């Protein structure tokens, strides 16, 4: 029972990070029908920016909470500027183009961001300076740290705030209207270009938060870290129902739990052969199963249902 609870705790923390990144995918897809494969690399840029700020301020008289706050602020500024610029330069001119064109462009932007980051931060792994010292707690035989609790609660708070914003504010309602039909929303007086730019802004800001969480959780950063994280977040978005904000949250949490439980229990059954080093297998096995049996996701609408 203690092993099961331990895997649940690990899965919820990891899944909350996946859910934050998945929100960036699902919001853009909901309005543009575009899978923004560059989003994982925006998260990577945010993570490395935060690492740079932390490394620059560590070792001085600045307290750790202030360092983390400044790192998050800098990461959000960089990610928001990057996300909005990518939308304006790379995606907006292709909005009426065949769907394959923006998809290929997104892959190209992803590769460009990866190797630009490699030029700026090098291809070496960057370690997080020891500015925080997590306290460990025990619950029913399972252990967790206050850092893990902070990551999970912050992610839940950010996701709840986003859901409230989309439901209760004018701009949130404009985003939902643009998702239903951009052309009709434009006829009703909504500035669709502004709404789309704001969607990229919000998604990139969430990516910056997720980037800092990844750095705090794993303690390292790398120019290629956004690739696998982005693919897993995309898997989470598909699992929950891509285009659905609540689906991204559900899919992220479920994927984290599936990965954690599968790598823990199957790893034990196979003598460690399929343990944590092969946890990615389970994520993409979930993607294959969902695409075969439920392409619309757990809470997505089937095409026949919408008709």
PECORCOR-V982217 format. One record per residue. RES is the residue in one small letter. PHI is phi in degrees with one decimal (NA if undefined). BURIAL is + if it has 24 or more other C-alpha atoms within 12 Angstrom, else -. Layout:
# PECORCOR-V982217
RES,PHI,BURIAL
RES,PHI,BURIAL
This chain:
# PECORCOR-V982217
x,NA,-
x,-67.7,-
x,-66.5,-
x,-61.1,-
x,-64.8,-
x,-62.0,+
x,-68.3,+
x,-63.7,+
x,-61.6,+
x,-61.1,+
x,-66.7,+
x,-67.3,+
x,-65.5,+
x,-64.8,+
x,-65.6,+
x,-65.9,+
x,-69.3,+
x,-57.3,+
x,-64.5,+
x,-62.0,+
x,-68.6,+
x,-62.3,+
x,-60.7,+
x,-63.1,+
x,-65.4,+
x,-72.5,+
x,-68.0,+
x,-66.2,+
x,-64.8,+
x,-61.1,+
x,-94.0,+
x,-101.1,+
x,68.0,+
x,-112.4,+
x,-89.6,+
x,-82.7,+
x,-67.2,+
x,-81.5,+
x,-64.8,+
x,-60.1,+
x,-78.6,+
x,-64.7,+
x,-60.1,+
x,-60.9,+
x,-62.5,+
x,-62.2,+
x,-64.0,+
x,-70.9,+
x,-63.6,+
x,-61.3,+
x,-60.9,+
x,-63.7,+
x,-65.2,+
x,-62.5,+
x,-64.6,+
x,-71.6,-
x,-100.8,+
x,-67.6,+
x,89.0,-
x,-100.0,-
x,-93.8,-
x,-76.3,-
x,-66.9,-
x,-59.1,-
x,-59.6,-
x,-68.5,-
x,-61.0,+
x,-65.9,+
x,-63.8,-
x,-67.0,+
x,-63.6,+
x,-65.4,+
x,-61.7,+
x,-64.4,+
x,-63.7,+
x,-66.7,+
x,-60.3,+
x,-65.8,+
x,-66.0,+
x,-64.2,+
x,-61.2,+
x,-67.9,+
x,-63.6,+
x,-65.6,+
x,-65.6,-
x,-62.1,+
x,-61.4,+
x,-71.2,-
x,-89.8,-
x,-97.8,+
x,-100.9,+
x,-61.2,+
x,-64.5,-
x,-103.4,-
x,-63.6,+
x,-98.8,-
x,-78.7,-
x,-55.6,-
x,-61.0,-
x,-66.6,-
x,-63.5,-
x,-65.8,+
x,-65.4,+
x,-64.8,-
x,-61.8,+
x,-62.2,+
x,-64.4,+
x,-64.0,-
x,-63.6,+
x,-60.0,+
x,-64.5,+
x,-61.2,-
x,-65.2,+
x,-60.1,+
x,-81.6,-
x,-67.2,-
x,-63.8,+
x,-63.3,+
x,-69.0,-
x,-80.0,-
x,-106.8,+
x,75.1,-
x,-94.3,-
x,-85.5,-
x,-69.7,-
x,-109.8,+
x,-86.9,-
x,-77.9,+
x,-60.8,+
x,-81.5,-
x,-101.1,+
x,-125.8,-
x,-128.8,-
x,-59.8,-
x,-96.8,-
x,-96.0,-
x,-124.6,-
x,-124.7,-
x,-136.3,-
x,53.0,-
x,90.3,-
x,-99.8,-
x,-115.6,-
x,-153.1,+
x,-112.0,+
x,-66.5,-
x,-67.4,+
x,-62.2,+
x,-63.4,+
x,-63.3,-
x,-60.7,+
x,-65.3,+
x,-68.0,-
x,-64.2,+
x,-61.4,+
x,-63.3,+
x,-64.2,-
x,-64.4,+
x,-66.9,+
x,-65.1,-
x,-63.4,-
x,-65.7,+
x,-61.3,+
x,-64.2,-
x,-60.8,-
x,-65.2,+
x,-90.7,-
x,-117.4,-
x,-107.6,-
x,-63.3,-
x,-67.4,+
x,-63.8,+
x,-66.8,-
x,-65.8,+
x,-64.5,+
x,-68.2,+
x,-66.6,+
x,-65.7,+
x,-66.1,+
x,-66.6,-
x,-163.9,-
x,-58.3,+
x,-66.7,-
x,-65.9,-
x,-60.6,+
x,-64.6,-
x,-67.3,-
x,-86.4,-
x,97.2,-
x,-85.2,+
x,-79.4,-
x,-65.1,+
x,-60.4,+
x,-65.9,-
x,-64.7,+
x,-66.0,+
x,-61.3,+
x,-67.6,+
x,-62.4,+
x,-65.0,+
x,-61.0,+
x,-65.0,+
x,-60.6,+
x,-70.2,+
x,-63.9,+
x,-63.9,+
x,-63.2,+
x,-64.4,+
x,-61.6,+
x,-63.7,+
x,-61.3,+
x,-63.5,+
x,-62.7,+
x,-63.0,+
x,-62.3,+
x,-67.8,+
x,-73.3,+
x,-96.8,+
x,81.5,+
x,-143.1,+
x,-138.4,+
x,-155.8,+
x,-65.5,+
x,-103.4,+
x,-66.8,+
x,-74.0,+
x,-65.5,+
x,-68.7,+
x,-61.2,+
x,-65.4,+
x,-65.0,+
x,-69.1,+
x,-66.1,+
x,-62.7,+
x,-59.0,+
x,-63.9,+
x,-64.8,+
x,-67.4,+
x,-60.4,+
x,-79.0,+
x,122.9,+
x,-62.8,+
x,100.6,+
x,-107.0,+
x,-64.0,+
x,-66.8,+
x,-67.6,+
x,-64.4,+
x,-63.7,+
x,-62.0,+
x,-64.0,+
x,-63.7,+
x,-64.1,+
x,-64.4,+
x,-64.6,+
x,-60.6,+
x,-66.3,+
x,-61.9,+
x,-60.3,+
x,-65.5,+
x,-66.8,+
x,-67.2,+
x,-66.8,+
x,-73.5,+
x,-77.2,+
x,-68.3,-
x,-61.4,-
x,-67.3,-
x,-67.0,-
x,-98.4,-
x,67.8,-
x,89.6,-
x,-63.8,-
x,-114.3,-
x,-90.3,-
x,-64.4,+
x,-67.7,-
x,-116.7,-
x,-66.2,+
x,-63.2,+
x,-57.3,-
x,-69.3,+
x,-62.1,+
x,-82.1,+
x,-64.8,-
x,-61.0,+
x,-59.9,+
x,-63.0,-
x,-63.1,-
x,-65.4,+
x,-65.5,-
x,-78.1,-
x,-101.2,-
x,-148.4,-
x,-58.6,+
x,-81.6,+
x,88.1,+
x,-65.4,+
x,-121.9,+
x,-76.4,+
x,-89.8,-
x,-70.7,-
x,-59.2,-
x,-67.0,-
x,-65.8,-
x,-68.4,-
x,-70.1,-
